[in-house]
Amino acid sequence: MDEALLRSLTPAVLGVLVRRGADFAAAEDAVQEALVEAVRVWPADPPRDPKGWLVTVAWRKFLDATRADATRRRREDLVEQEPAGGPASEVDDTLRLYFLCAHPSLTPSSAVALTLRAIGGLTTRQIARAYLVPETTMAQRISRAKRTVSGVRFDRPGDVATVLRVLYLVFNEGYSGDVDLAAEAIRLTRQLAAAIDHPEVAGLLALMLLHHARRAGRIGPDGGLVPLAEQDRARWDGGLIAEGVGILQAALVRDRLGEFQAQAAIAALHADAPTAEETDWVQIVEWYDELVRLTDSPVVRLNRAVAVGEADGPRAGLAALAALDDSLPRHAAVAAHLRERDGDLVTAARLYAEAARKAPNLAERDHLTRQAARLNARLNARGPDPGSRRG
């Protein structure tokens, strides 16, 4: 059984049913039943037209479920009015689902879950395992999301930016359980890029590929996080880097810069440097300036402070950091890094410990705790130092 084929066909089949008049929730249930039937039947009797088989079975499942409904005849009439060739545009059906699953009436977590279910073709159990929540909890979340979008009419173009943010949320979840969400996000974004010609879609795909290329270098033999500057660059995936850079360059020449293209440009500069010492930090600061102009995001300004500290020295980085709210996530970690580079090990050790207490996950907490322990060990070995700065 080709599970990848089934998952790739899911949005197109669902799109056909929705366009034929089925409401989203009922159509999605019918498609899931058709997928279960395919798993049972195809190994012994594979169809010549997999998509056509799925559409036929899913539509039959939908009609069976709604046979007593007074609107069944109207829906069947809609089907009879379609051209004999079937769906006029698979691209339009697929795009509609992307926009539907990223509808602004949904919470980000619901939009992500619905995208993985309806477009990704994942089961509720798989999504629950990936998010480390009970299957019943995820089933309720998906059911609420389906009910929310069932009555939505698309009489205006969807918001591409919202779709991209949902896909980026999926990517940032990384991987856990039996589903690699980073790889799944890349697959879905490739699908979207094939369906719509938009520079920011290309920018997001390039960003994902460039980040994913460094994945093998992020975790050390002991399972701990490895900072970018310390990663073994021989473990980075050169093929993904080359693909990401090529996609980014093609997007940038269109002169319609967006935040994902700018983020991808920063990732490309990191990937292009043979060593950490050869990183073009001056150009990275310039790209962060563009990102600040595009987003005015405090998180972007925080990352910019790190880049300024590398390009112009830790004092300049600390000056940029001083203008930001110290309650920002990772503020203490950035301050610790810059203080250490400036030679203030006492303050840096304290800030690393503070950052560890605020870390959002176990891996980051362990890394920051080790950083604090490393500096404290140096300070203890050095003994009292009257000349050390304690800012």
C-alpha positions in Angstrom: 0.0 0.0 0.0 1.4 3.4 -1.1 0.6 5.6 1.9 2.3 8.6 0.4 0.1 8.3 -2.7 -3.1 8.3 -0.5 -2.0 11.3 1.4 -1.1 13.2 -1.7 -4.5 12.6 -3.2 -6.5 13.5 -0.1 -6.8 17.3 -0.7 -7.8 16.8 -4.3 -10.5 14.3 -3.5 -11.8 16.4 -0.6 -11.9 19.4 -2.8 -14.0 17.6 -5.4 -16.6 16.7 -2.8 -16.8 20.2 -1.3 -17.2 21.7 -4.8 -20.0 19.3 -5.6 -22.0 20.7 -2.6 -21.0 18.6 0.4 -20.3 20.6 3.5 -16.8 20.3 4.7 -17.3 18.2 7.8 -19.4 15.6 6.0 -17.0 15.6 3.0 -14.0 15.1 5.2 -15.6 12.2 7.0 -16.5 10.6 3.7 -12.9 10.9 2.4 -11.5 9.3 5.5 -13.9 6.4 5.1 -12.8 6.1 1.4 -9.1 6.0 2.5 -9.9 3.2 5.0 -11.6 1.3 2.2 -8.6 1.9 -0.1 -6.2 0.4 2.5 -8.4 -2.7 2.7 -9.0 -3.1 -1.1 -6.0 -1.8 -3.0 -3.4 -4.3 -2.0 -5.3 -7.1 -3.7 -7.0 -5.0 -6.4 -5.2 -1.8 -7.2 -7.2 0.7 -9.3 -6.0 2.0 -12.6 -7.2 5.5 -11.6 -6.5 5.9 -7.9 -8.0 9.4 -7.6 -11.1 8.5 -9.6 -11.6 5.5 -7.4 -11.3 7.6 -4.2 -13.7 10.3 -5.5 -16.3 7.6 -6.5 -16.1 5.8 -3.2 -16.0 9.0 -1.1 -19.0 10.5 -2.9 -20.9 7.2 -2.4 -20.0 7.3 1.3 -21.2 10.9 1.5 -24.5 10.1 -0.3 -25.1 7.0 2.0 -24.6 9.2 5.0 -27.0 11.9 3.8 -29.6 9.8 1.9 -32.4 10.9 4.2 -31.4 14.5 3.9 -33.9 16.7 2.0 -31.0 18.4 0.2 -29.6 15.2 -1.3 -31.4 15.7 -4.6 -30.0 19.3 -5.0 -26.5 18.0 -4.4 -26.9 15.2 -6.9 -28.3 17.7 -9.4 -25.1 19.7 -9.0 -23.0 16.7 -9.9 -25.1 16.0 -13.0 -24.4 19.6 -14.2 -20.6 19.2 -14.0 -18.7 18.8 -17.3 -18.0 15.1 -18.1 -14.3 15.7 -17.7 -14.7 16.0 -13.9 -13.2 18.8 -11.9 -12.3 21.8 -14.0 -9.2 22.7 -11.9 -7.5 20.5 -9.4 -5.4 23.5 -8.4 -8.5 25.6 -7.4 -9.8 22.7 -5.3 -6.5 22.3 -3.5 -6.1 26.0 -2.9 -9.6 26.3 -1.5 -8.8 23.7 1.1 -5.6 25.5 2.1 -7.5 28.7 2.6 -10.4 26.9 4.3 -8.1 25.2 6.8 -6.4 28.5 7.6 -9.6 30.4 8.0 -9.2 33.4 10.4 -12.1 32.2 12.6 -10.0 29.2 13.7 -7.4 29.3 16.5 -3.8 28.6 15.3 -3.8 25.2 17.0 -7.1 24.2 15.3 -6.0 25.5 11.9 -2.8 23.4 12.2 -4.7 20.3 13.2 -7.3 20.7 10.4 -4.6 21.3 7.8 -2.8 18.1 8.9 -6.0 16.1 8.7 -7.7 17.5 5.6 -4.7 18.3 3.4 -1.9 16.2 5.0 -4.1 13.1 5.1 -2.9 12.2 8.6 -5.2 10.3 11.0 -6.4 11.8 14.2 -4.3 9.3 16.1 -1.2 10.4 14.2 -1.8 14.1 14.8 -2.5 13.5 18.5 0.8 11.5 18.9 2.7 14.3 17.1 1.3 16.9 19.5 1.6 14.6 22.5 -2.1 15.0 23.5 -4.8 12.3 24.0 -6.5 11.2 20.8 -9.9 12.2 22.2 -8.6 15.7 22.8 -7.4 16.0 19.2 -10.6 14.5 17.9 -12.6 17.2 19.7 -10.3 19.9 18.4 -10.7 18.7 14.8 -14.4 18.3 15.1 -14.9 21.9 16.3 -12.7 23.1 13.5 -14.7 21.3 10.9 -17.9 22.6 12.3 -16.5 26.2 12.2 -15.6 26.1 8.5 -18.5 24.0 7.2 -20.6 27.1 6.6 -17.9 29.2 5.1 -18.4 30.5 1.6 -15.5 31.5 -0.6 -16.6 34.5 -2.6 -13.2 36.3 -2.2 -9.6 35.1 -2.6 -8.1 33.6 0.5 -5.3 35.2 2.5 -2.0 33.6 1.5 -0.2 35.1 4.5 -2.5 33.2 6.9 -2.0 29.9 5.0 1.8 30.4 5.2 1.7 31.1 8.9 -0.2 27.9 9.5 2.3 25.9 7.5 5.2 27.6 9.4 3.5 26.7 12.7 3.5 23.0 11.5 7.2 23.2 10.6 8.2 24.8 13.9 6.6 21.9 15.8 9.5 19.7 14.5 8.9 16.1 15.0 7.7 13.7 17.7 5.9 10.4 17.8 5.5 8.6 14.5 5.0 11.8 12.4 7.8 14.1 11.3 5.9 17.4 11.3 8.9 19.3 9.8 9.0 17.0 6.8 5.2 17.1 6.6 5.2 20.9 6.5 7.8 20.8 3.7 5.7 18.4 1.7 2.6 20.5 2.1 4.5 23.7 1.2 5.9 22.1 -1.9 2.3 21.2 -2.9 1.2 24.8 -2.3 4.1 26.1 -4.3 3.2 23.9 -7.2 -0.4 25.2 -7.0 0.2 29.0 -6.7 2.8 31.3 -8.1 3.7 33.6 -5.2 7.1 34.7 -4.1 6.3 34.4 -0.4 5.2 30.8 -0.9 8.6 30.2 -2.5 10.3 32.1 0.3 8.7 29.9 3.0 9.7 26.7 1.1 13.3 28.0 0.8 13.3 28.8 4.5 12.1 25.4 5.5 14.6 23.6 3.3 17.5 25.7 4.6 16.6 25.1 8.2 15.9 21.4 7.6 19.3 21.0 5.9 21.0 21.7 9.3 18.8 19.3 11.2 21.4 16.5 11.5 23.9 18.9 13.1 21.6 20.3 15.7 21.7 17.3 18.1 25.0 16.0 19.6 25.8 12.4 20.4 24.5 12.9 23.9 21.1 14.1 22.6 21.8 17.7 23.6 21.3 20.8 21.5 24.4 22.0 19.5 24.5 25.8 18.9 24.8 26.9 15.3 28.4 28.1 15.7 29.5 24.7 17.0 27.7 22.5 14.5 29.6 20.1 12.3 28.8 21.6 8.9 29.8 18.4 7.1 26.6 16.9 8.5 24.4 19.6 6.8 22.5 18.4 3.7 24.1 20.2 0.8 21.4 19.1 -1.6 18.7 20.8 0.5 20.8 23.9 0.8 21.4 24.2 -2.9 17.7 23.7 -3.6 16.6 26.2 -1.0 19.1 28.8 -2.3 17.9 28.3 -5.9 14.3 28.7 -4.9 15.1 31.8 -2.9 17.1 33.5 -5.7 14.2 32.9 -8.1 11.8 34.6 -5.6 14.0 37.5 -4.8 14.5 38.6 -8.4 10.8 39.2 -8.6 11.3 42.2 -6.3 8.3 41.5 -4.1 10.1 41.1 -0.8 8.2 39.5 2.1 9.2 38.4 5.6 9.7 34.7 4.6 12.0 35.6 1.8 14.0 37.8 4.2 14.2 35.0 6.8 15.3 32.6 4.1 18.1 35.1 3.0 19.4 35.1 6.5 19.3 31.3 6.6 21.1 31.1 3.3 23.9 33.3 4.5 24.4 31.0 7.5 24.4 28.0 5.2 26.8 29.6 2.7 29.5 30.2 5.3 32.2 27.4 5.3 32.8 28.1 9.0 31.1 30.0 11.7 33.9 32.6 11.7 33.3 33.3 8.0 29.7 34.1 8.4 28.8 37.4 6.8 27.2 39.0 9.8 27.2 42.5 8.3 24.9 41.4 5.6 22.8 39.4 8.0 22.2 42.6 10.0 21.1 44.3 6.8 18.5 41.5 6.2 17.3 41.8 9.8 16.8 45.6 9.2 14.6 44.6 6.3 12.7 42.2 8.5 12.2 44.9 11.1 10.8 47.1 8.4 8.5 44.4 7.2 7.2 43.1 10.6 8.3 45.5 13.4 8.4 42.3 15.5 10.1 42.4 18.9 11.4 38.8 18.3 13.0 39.9 15.1 14.6 42.8 17.0 15.9 40.3 19.6 17.5 38.2 16.9 18.9 41.3 15.3 20.7 42.2 18.6 22.5 38.9 18.3 23.6 39.6 14.8 24.7 43.2 15.7 26.8 41.7 18.5 28.6 39.5 16.0 29.0 42.2 13.4 29.9 45.2 15.6 30.9 43.6 18.9 29.1 42.6 22.1 28.8 46.1 23.4 26.8 47.1 20.3 24.7 44.0 20.7 23.9 44.8 24.3 23.0 48.4 23.3 20.5 47.0 20.8 19.2 44.6 23.4 18.7 47.4 26.0 15.9 48.9 23.9 13.8 45.7 24.2 11.5 44.4 26.8 13.3 41.9 29.0 10.2 39.8 29.3 10.6 38.7 25.7 11.1 34.9 25.2 14.8 34.2 25.0 15.8 37.7 26.1 17.8 36.3 29.0 19.6 33.8 26.8 20.6 36.5 24.3 21.8 38.7 27.1 23.8 35.9 28.6 25.5 35.2 25.3 26.4 38.8 24.7 27.6 39.3 28.3 29.9 36.2 28.0 31.3 37.6 24.7 32.0 40.9 26.5 33.9 39.0 29.3 31.3 39.4 32.1 31.2 35.8 33.1 29.5 36.3 36.4 26.5 38.1 34.9 26.4 35.7 32.0 26.3 32.6 34.3 23.4 34.1 36.2 21.5 35.0 33.0 22.0 31.5 31.6 20.5 30.0 34.7 17.6 32.5 34.5 17.1 31.6 30.8 17.1 27.9 31.7 14.2 28.4 34.1 12.2 30.1 31.4 13.0 27.7 28.6 10.0 26.4 26.7 11.2 22.8 26.3 13.5 20.3 28.0 16.2 20.3 25.3 16.7 24.1 25.5 16.5 24.0 29.3 19.2 21.4 29.5 21.4 23.3 27.0 21.2 26.6 29.0 21.7 24.8 32.3 24.9 23.3 30.9 26.0 26.8 29.7 25.5 28.2 33.2 27.4 25.2 34.7 30.3 25.7 32.2 30.8 29.3 33.2 30.4 28.6 36.9 33.1 25.9 36.6 35.4 28.5 34.9 34.7 31.0 37.6 35.4 28.5 40.4 38.6 27.3 38.8 39.8 30.9 38.4 39.0 31.9 42.0 38.1 35.4 43.2 38.9 38.0 40.7 38.6 41.6 42.0 39.0 43.0 38.5 36.0 41.1 37.0 33.0 43.2 36.0 29.7 42.5 37.6 27.3 44.6 35.5 
